[in-house]
């Protein structure tokens, strides 16, 4: 009977240590999960900022302003615009892929 009690006590201590170990691992994993959630949230905020910046940079008005101011470009008048079909464009190209004058 004494041996049985000692064995059961030993099993109880081993189980208690197992519970403590598993709780410790669960807490560590939970802390890692919270850290990853925080990083994901920061990345999401940065992604939103980058999308806003990109939409600002590619706005038509901004591109037109830069083209006018820095490159001295202007919108051509309607009589200067020529529309070329893909077949005509292929005819205008030579073998090297350069347009012929």
Backbone as a chain_set.jsonl record, in Angstrom:
{"seq": "XXXXXXXXXXXXXXXXXXXXXXXXXXXXXXXXXXXXXXXXXXXXXXXXXXXXXXXXXXXXXXXXXXXXXXXXXXXXXXXXXXXXXXXXXXXXXXXXXXXXX", "coords": {"N": [[0.819, -1.193, 0.0], [1.947, 1.257, 0.785], [3.887, 1.543, -1.2], [2.26, 1.893, -3.424], [1.014, 4.333, -2.788], [3.261, 6.012, -2.842], [4.006, 5.729, -5.503], [1.713, 6.815, -6.775], [1.888, 9.42, -5.756], [4.263, 10.221, -6.944], [3.461, 10.096, -9.635], [1.517, 12.103, -9.548], [3.115, 14.368, -8.994], [4.675, 14.432, -11.327], [2.657, 14.88, -13.231], [1.775, 17.401, -12.358], [4.068, 18.932, -12.834], [4.094, 18.674, -15.604], [1.745, 20.083, -16.251], [2.449, 22.666, -15.398], [4.623, 23.149, -17.102], [3.35, 23.025, -19.611], [1.571, 25.185, -19.383], [3.384, 27.287, -19.191], [4.598, 27.156, -21.72], [2.335, 27.714, -23.255], [1.803, 30.352, -22.472], [4.131, 31.614, -23.422], [3.823, 31.168, -26.171], [1.454, 32.606, -26.575], [2.322, 35.21, -26.004], [4.125, 35.509, -28.116], [2.327, 35.367, -30.236], [0.817, 37.71, -29.772], [2.813, 39.623, -30.18], [3.335, 39.182, -32.901], [0.857, 39.891, -33.956], [0.884, 42.611, -33.38], [3.031, 43.437, -34.981], [1.943, 42.798, -37.471], [-0.162, 44.626, -37.525], [1.276, 47.035, -37.563], [2.534, 46.757, -40.037], [0.304, 46.775, -41.675], [-0.61, 49.403, -41.283], [1.578, 50.791, -42.349], [1.41, 49.851, -44.985], [-1.014, 51.008, -45.786], [-0.251, 53.708, -45.635], [1.713, 53.727, -47.645], [0.151, 53.099, -49.895], [-1.47, 55.371, -49.985], [0.475, 57.308, -50.43], [1.396, 56.445, -52.932], [-0.916, 56.777, -54.489], [-1.096, 59.517, -54.369], [1.237, 60.278, -55.677], [0.812, 59.435, -58.308], [-1.243, 60.889, -59.303], [-3.133, 62.429, -61.844], [-3.097, 65.211, -62.271], [-0.8, 65.996, -60.852], [1.225, 64.694, -62.263], [0.92, 65.922, -64.733], [1.565, 68.544, -64.038], [4.281, 68.293, -63.275], [5.303, 67.469, -65.737], [4.855, 69.764, -67.268], [6.289, 71.77, -65.845], [8.948, 70.787, -65.249], [9.791, 69.369, -67.507], [9.067, 70.923, -69.575], [6.832, 70.353, -71.183], [3.832, 70.239, -73.169], [0.306, 69.98, -73.767], [-0.62, 68.573, -76.821], [-2.16, 70.12, -79.698], [-5.286, 69.249, -81.227], [-4.988, 68.761, -83.967], [-2.411, 67.928, -84.211], [-2.259, 65.404, -83.213], [-1.861, 61.986, -83.858], [-3.312, 58.913, -84.543], [-2.299, 55.646, -84.404], [-2.703, 52.419, -85.64], [-2.173, 49.04, -84.449], [-1.238, 47.423, -86.507], [-0.208, 49.29, -88.306], [1.806, 50.341, -86.722], [3.482, 48.146, -86.511], [4.303, 47.972, -89.151], [5.831, 50.276, -89.302], [8.051, 49.711, -87.809], [11.433, 48.571, -87.888], [13.587, 45.695, -88.308], [15.095, 45.682, -85.937], [13.458, 46.636, -84.028], [13.198, 49.332, -83.89], [11.625, 52.395, -84.59], [11.025, 53.531, -87.888], [11.728, 56.638, -89.531]], "CA": [[0.0, 0.0, 0.0], [2.854, 2.401, 0.838], [4.495, 1.677, -2.52], [1.224, 2.426, -4.31], [0.878, 5.752, -2.458], [4.473, 6.677, -3.334], [3.903, 5.743, -6.964], [0.682, 7.787, -7.137], [2.439, 10.735, -5.444], [5.232, 10.484, -8.011], [2.678, 10.381, -10.84], [0.901, 13.401, -9.312], [4.159, 15.398, -9.154], [5.01, 14.484, -12.749], [1.532, 15.534, -13.902], [1.798, 18.812, -11.977], [5.155, 19.539, -13.606], [3.632, 18.732, -16.988], [0.78, 21.179, -16.355], [3.2, 23.922, -15.289], [5.397, 23.299, -18.337], [2.448, 23.339, -20.728], [1.074, 26.549, -19.183], [4.487, 28.178, -19.522], [4.7, 27.163, -23.187], [1.153, 28.4, -23.784], [1.997, 31.784, -22.252], [5.157, 32.075, -24.364], [3.212, 31.196, -27.5], [0.492, 33.704, -26.594], [3.101, 36.442, -26.115], [4.63, 35.559, -29.491], [1.172, 35.683, -31.074], [0.51, 39.129, -29.595], [3.871, 40.378, -30.86], [3.112, 39.053, -34.345], [-0.323, 40.705, -34.272], [1.321, 44.008, -33.354], [3.832, 43.644, -36.192], [1.001, 42.787, -38.604], [-0.887, 45.888, -37.505], [2.212, 48.065, -38.023], [2.714, 46.563, -41.475], [-0.943, 47.218, -42.305], [-0.601, 50.863, -41.253], [2.58, 51.21, -43.323], [0.862, 49.557, -46.311], [-1.989, 52.06, -46.056], [0.505, 54.933, -45.913], [2.344, 53.586, -48.955], [-0.891, 53.205, -50.92], [-1.855, 56.779, -50.05], [1.585, 58.007, -51.08], [1.4, 56.072, -54.343], [-2.044, 57.422, -55.166], [-0.761, 60.931, -54.473], [2.298, 60.456, -56.667], [0.372, 59.142, -59.674], [-2.417, 61.684, -59.667], [-2.987, 62.984, -63.185], [-2.731, 66.618, -62.172], [0.591, 66.11, -60.406], [2.067, 64.266, -63.384], [0.845, 66.972, -65.745], [2.304, 69.698, -63.514], [5.709, 67.989, -63.393], [5.636, 67.459, -67.161], [4.887, 71.152, -67.739], [7.306, 72.578, -65.183], [10.312, 70.269, -65.312], [10.129, 68.868, -68.835], [8.573, 71.905, -70.544], [5.917, 69.683, -72.101], [2.491, 70.812, -73.237], [-0.677, 69.119, -74.426], [-0.663, 68.931, -78.241], [-3.483, 70.457, -80.214], [-5.938, 68.078, -81.838], [-4.495, 68.497, -85.332], [-1.076, 67.331, -84.118], [-2.38, 64.04, -82.672], [-2.069, 60.931, -84.853], [-3.611, 57.612, -83.945], [-1.706, 54.606, -85.239], [-3.159, 51.082, -85.252], [-1.068, 48.122, -84.162], [-0.674, 46.968, -87.783], [0.618, 50.376, -88.819], [2.988, 50.441, -85.875], [4.366, 47.042, -86.891], [4.885, 48.333, -90.442], [6.805, 51.347, -89.109], [9.237, 49.201, -87.115], [12.339, 47.731, -88.683], [13.88, 44.412, -87.675], [15.694, 45.884, -84.63], [12.459, 47.139, -83.105], [13.286, 50.789, -83.856], [10.713, 52.998, -85.551], [11.599, 54.239, -89.025], [11.157, 57.987, -89.638]], "C": [[0.864, 1.259, 0.0], [3.49, 2.642, -0.525], [3.501, 2.285, -3.53], [1.035, 3.922, -4.077], [2.079, 6.547, -2.979], [4.429, 6.79, -4.861], [2.891, 6.784, -7.421], [1.143, 9.223, -6.854], [3.437, 11.158, -6.528], [4.509, 10.852, -9.312], [2.023, 11.758, -10.725], [1.908, 14.533, -9.511], [4.542, 15.54, -10.624], [3.896, 15.185, -13.531], [1.51, 17.031, -13.593], [2.902, 19.544, -12.734], [4.785, 19.656, -15.08], [2.66, 19.881, -17.205], [1.5, 22.527, -16.316], [3.984, 24.181, -16.571], [4.493, 23.687, -19.506], [1.868, 24.747, -20.586], [2.153, 27.565, -19.553], [4.648, 28.286, -21.043], [3.527, 27.919, -23.811], [1.291, 29.913, -23.614], [3.037, 32.352, -23.208], [4.59, 32.178, -25.77], [2.202, 32.336, -27.632], [1.209, 35.041, -26.725], [3.667, 36.589, -27.527], [3.501, 35.935, -30.456], [0.819, 37.158, -30.975], [1.556, 39.999, -30.278], [3.673, 40.339, -32.373], [1.892, 39.858, -34.784], [0.044, 42.186, -34.317], [2.142, 44.341, -34.602], [2.927, 43.687, -37.419], [0.225, 44.098, -38.67], [0.007, 47.023, -37.985], [2.424, 47.97, -39.533], [1.471, 47.037, -42.231], [-1.02, 48.747, -42.368], [0.391, 51.391, -42.293], [2.088, 50.979, -44.753], [-0.158, 50.628, -46.715], [-1.305, 53.379, -46.389], [1.142, 54.885, -47.301], [1.323, 53.687, -50.089], [-1.343, 54.647, -51.091], [-0.776, 57.588, -50.762], [1.618, 57.708, -52.58], [0.258, 56.758, -55.085], [-1.799, 58.918, -55.318], [0.248, 61.168, -55.585], [1.818, 60.251, -58.092], [-0.893, 59.9, -60.07], [-2.143, 62.395, -60.995], [-2.512, 64.432, -63.141], [-1.286, 66.82, -61.783], [1.536, 65.741, -61.541], [2.082, 65.346, -64.462], [1.643, 68.195, -65.312], [3.805, 69.484, -63.643], [6.141, 68.017, -64.85], [5.744, 68.886, -67.697], [6.078, 71.912, -67.163], [8.727, 72.065, -65.429], [10.726, 69.854, -66.723], [9.689, 69.805, -69.955], [7.679, 71.26, -71.608], [4.58, 70.417, -72.098], [1.584, 69.837, -73.977], [-0.749, 69.529, -75.898], [-2.086, 69.311, -78.654], [-4.004, 69.264, -81.014], [-5.406, 67.768, -83.23], [-3.118, 67.857, -85.337], [-1.113, 65.874, -83.649], [-2.639, 63.069, -83.811], [-2.305, 59.623, -84.124], [-3.134, 56.544, -84.915], [-2.206, 53.257, -84.738], [-1.948, 50.183, -85.029], [-0.438, 47.602, -85.449], [0.238, 48.037, -88.378], [1.891, 50.527, -88.014], [3.978, 49.344, -86.222], [5.034, 47.334, -88.226], [5.974, 49.389, -90.294], [8.087, 50.869, -88.437], [10.108, 48.431, -88.076], [12.644, 46.474, -87.881], [14.431, 44.566, -86.256], [14.684, 46.399, -83.611], [12.476, 48.654, -82.988], [12.351, 51.334, -84.93], [11.48, 53.7, -86.663], [10.988, 55.641, -89.09], [10.158, 58.083, -90.769]], "O": [[0.556, 2.223, -0.702], [3.623, 3.784, -0.965], [3.88, 3.092, -4.378], [0.91, 4.694, -5.028], [1.909, 7.647, -3.505], [4.777, 7.826, -5.428], [3.163, 7.551, -8.344], [0.829, 10.137, -7.617], [3.445, 12.309, -6.965], [4.893, 11.796, -10.001], [1.979, 12.501, -11.706], [1.585, 15.547, -10.13], [4.714, 16.657, -11.112], [4.18, 16.003, -14.407], [1.25, 17.841, -14.483], [2.69, 20.655, -13.221], [5.134, 20.642, -15.73], [2.732, 20.577, -18.218], [1.198, 23.421, -17.107], [4.006, 25.306, -17.07], [4.83, 24.57, -20.294], [1.693, 25.434, -21.592], [1.856, 28.592, -20.163], [4.813, 29.382, -21.58], [3.701, 28.668, -24.772], [0.933, 30.673, -24.514], [2.855, 33.444, -23.747], [4.84, 33.154, -26.479], [2.107, 32.961, -28.688], [0.763, 35.913, -27.47], [3.682, 37.694, -28.071], [3.701, 36.726, -31.377], [0.548, 37.796, -31.992], [1.214, 41.01, -30.891], [3.829, 41.357, -33.047], [1.893, 40.443, -35.867], [-0.426, 42.924, -35.183], [1.966, 45.4, -35.204], [3.12, 44.519, -38.306], [-0.017, 44.621, -39.758], [-0.447, 47.888, -38.735], [2.487, 48.988, -40.222], [1.582, 47.633, -43.302], [-1.441, 49.314, -43.376], [0.082, 52.326, -43.03], [2.319, 51.809, -45.632], [-0.157, 51.094, -47.855], [-1.718, 54.086, -47.308], [1.117, 55.869, -48.04], [1.6, 54.293, -51.124], [-1.573, 55.099, -52.213], [-1.076, 58.445, -51.592], [1.838, 58.603, -53.395], [0.45, 57.262, -56.192], [-2.248, 59.523, -56.292], [0.136, 62.131, -56.343], [2.377, 60.85, -59.01], [-1.531, 59.572, -61.07], [-1.043, 62.898, -61.224], [-1.622, 64.822, -63.896], [-0.613, 67.705, -62.31], [2.544, 66.414, -61.751], [3.129, 65.647, -65.035], [2.324, 68.815, -66.129], [4.527, 70.385, -64.07], [7.215, 68.525, -65.173], [6.633, 69.18, -68.496], [6.789, 72.608, -67.887], [9.611, 72.845, -65.781], [11.896, 69.98, -67.087], [9.906, 69.524, -71.134], [7.769, 71.593, -72.789], [4.244, 71.122, -71.146], [2.054, 68.977, -74.722], [-0.921, 70.711, -76.197], [-3.069, 68.884, -78.047], [-3.24, 68.388, -81.419], [-5.381, 66.604, -83.627], [-2.696, 67.302, -86.352], [-0.092, 65.188, -83.688], [-3.525, 63.293, -84.635], [-1.576, 59.276, -83.195], [-3.51, 56.533, -86.088], [-2.14, 52.978, -83.54], [-0.827, 50.543, -85.387], [0.768, 47.361, -85.487], [1.317, 47.734, -88.887], [2.949, 50.812, -88.574], [5.186, 49.58, -86.229], [6.198, 46.989, -88.424], [6.933, 49.404, -91.065], [9.105, 51.558, -88.494], [9.618, 47.73, -88.961], [12.0, 46.228, -86.861], [14.253, 43.662, -85.44], [15.028, 46.579, -82.443], [11.843, 49.212, -82.092], [12.289, 50.805, -86.039], [12.47, 54.385, -86.405], [9.823, 55.808, -88.729], [9.584, 59.148, -90.998]]}, "num_chains": 1, "name": "protein.A"}
